[in-house]
């Protein structure tokens, strides 16, 4: 996995051991998302997805301790199995939160699928760091889920 930031935009890449079609399913289907989304220790007790351009999604995230919280957004572009773009907003935002855009692009790789993530722009370095950590953990969990299916 590699990461770099440009301004206050997160850019993260990883390669997972699955074909693009399977990887895309894990990135977009509710039951699949619940298996890997979020930082280590978090669970996703509810996922709603209307996977059409203009469709909405909503996740309930539960930390190891504390109250569940929510994120939601709108799908802007869907090109299975190569790309999905959507807005991302916390429903219980911190003062430094604002809506960002997530762009996930997939490409065939010798060992599976290369996933490229871009998200931003963020308002502060703190929010960028929070999302960098969350996506890094999530991509590790995604790779683990896919390796278990190989």
Buried (B, 14 or more C-beta within 10 A) or exposed (E): EEBEBEEBBBBBBBBBBBBBEBBBBBBBBBEBBBBBBBBEEBEBEEBEBEBEEEBBBBBBBBEEEEEBBEBBBBBBEBEBBBBBBBBBBBEEEEEEBBEBBBBBBBEEEEEBBBBBBBBBBBBBEEBBEBBBEBBBBBBBBBBEBBEEEE
